[in-house]
């Protein structure tokens, strides 16, 4: 199973997506009384053949996704991301620097890209992992360091293929990411055409 270090953007996108991490995205608590759990707790692996790692620096940057307000569904409100629910289910795995070489590379890279991306790149470079990022500078530095990169559209397509997700499920995931994480891939991003083609089939 391939090891992947997720940066904050990719991690937030997966949390917003819902089904990729095994359950619907968390909703803000009801204003009066809880209606109970409407979905099963996430169990098992990631569902698409990857071991997903979250460096501590990334966890510190992964704060919230957007969700419809309980009192006014036309509005979106910030909902804190509880990474603990995913790590407890074995869907995500916490990690930190292991040795001075990773720390030295992190310090070097952090002068040029964000701390989360730098941590992922340093760990991936020294451990032979794949780096998950949509950041163009991080992707460029990864290529220069010989680190394999996977982006959000590629992660979603891989999930769709491995789980044999229906067209409706794929579109729901893409729409969730765009609405709740404010992420839309750039036209030159890998699998941009696949992303837009999937959404185009269900335009209303």
N, C-alpha and C positions, 0 to 999 in steps of 0.2 A: 504494500500500500504506500503510495507516494506521500512524503511529508511536505506540507505547505505551510509557510509562515505568512499569516494574513496581516496586511496593514489595516489601519483604522477605516479607510474608505471601503475596502472590500468587506471587512467584517460588519460594518454598519449596513452595507447593502444586503448581506446575507441575513442579518437579523430582521431587516425590513421586509425581505422577500417572503418570509413565512415558512413555506413548506420545505425549503431547502435544508433548514436546520431542524426539521422534524415536527414543527407545530406552527400554528398561526402566530404572527407577531403579537407581543403583549399589548393589551388594551389598557387605557387609564381606568382606575377603579370607578365603579358607578357612583353617582353623587349621593345615593341614599342607601341602597342595600345591594350586596353582591348577588349576582345571578348564578354564581358557581362557575366551575370550569366547563367551557364549551368544547374543549379539544383535549385529546389525549396528551399526556406528557411525552416529550421526545425520548425515544429509546434507541439503543443500538448505535451503529456508526453513522457517518455523515450521509450515507445513502448513495454516494457516487465514487467510492474507491479512493478517497483521500483522507489522510490524517491531518486535521487542521490545528495549527499551533498559534497561540496568541502570546507574543512577548509582553512582558510587563509594561513596557513603554507604550505599546499599542492599547492595552487594557485601560491605561490612564487617559487615553484620548477618545475612547469609545464611550460616549456619554449618553446619547439619546437617539431615538427615531421619532418620527411624527406619526400621530394617529388621530382619527376623527374625535372631536370633543364629544363627550357623552351627552351634553346638554344642547349642542348645536353641531350636527354632523357635517355641516358645510364648512366648519372651521377645523383646522388641524392644530393639535397641541403637542408639546414635547413630552415624551414618555421615557423615563430612564431605562437604559438597557441593563438587564440583570444577567451578566455573563455567567454568574454562578449556576444558573439553571441549566446552561448548556454544558459547562464543565462537569457538573454533577452527573449529567446524562451521558458523558463520554463523547459528546459531539465536538467539543473544543478542548484543547489541552494547553494549559499555561506553560510558559517556558521563560527562561532568563539566560543571561550571558553565562557561558561556561568557559572560563579561562581568559587570560589577558589578551590573547590574539583577537577574540571576538570583541572585547572591550575597546582595544586599540582601533580596530576597523570601524567600530561604531562611532568613536570620537572623530575619526577622520571623515566619515560619511556625513555625520550630523552637521558639519560645517557647510555642507552643500545641499542637503535635502532635509526634510522634517525628521524629528527624532524617531517617530514610529517607523517610517520607511527605512531610516538608517539602521535601526535595531533589526528589522526583518532582513535587510540586505546583509548585515554583518553575520547574523546567525545562519542564514541560508548559504552564504559563501563558504563558511567554515565547516558546515555540516553536510553540504551537498543537497540541501533542500531546494524546493521551488519557492519563489517569491510571488505572492499574490498582491498586485498593486495596479492601479489605474494611473498613477502619477507618471507623467512622461519623463521627467528627469530621473526618477528612480529606475524606470525601465531602461533608460540609456546607460546609467551607471551599472545596472545589473548585467547588461549585455557586455559592457567592457570588462566586467569581473567574471564572465563566464557563467553567470547564474541564470537558470531558466526562469522565465516569468509567465504567469497566467493572470489574466484580467477578469473583471467581473463578467463580461459577456461570455468569455470562455468557460468560466466556472458554471454559469447558469446553463449553457449548452451541454456541458459535460454531465451536469445533474439530470437534465432532461433526457439525454440519451441513456445514461446508466439506469435511471429509474423508469424509463419508458413512460414519462409523464404525458398526459393528454394535452392536446392543443389548448384546451381551456385552462388547465393548470399552469402551463407555460405562460400564457398571456396574463394570468392572475399574478404570477411571480414578477414578471416584467413590469406590470403596472404598479405593483406594490413598491418595487425598488424606485421607480420614477417618482411616485407620489410621496412615499414615506421616507425616502433617503435623498430625494432631490438629485438623483443620479440618472443621467442619460449619456451613453457612450458617444465619444467624438466620432466623426465620420471616418477618420483614419484608424480607429481602434479595431483590433482583431474581432471578428464576428459581428461587426456593426451591421452588415447586410442581413445576417441571420436574425438579429434582434429586431430590426425594422420590418423585415418580412413577416415575422411572427405577429407583431402588433398590427401590421397592415391587413392581415386576414380577418381581424375582428374589429375593424374600425366601424364605429356607429355614427 
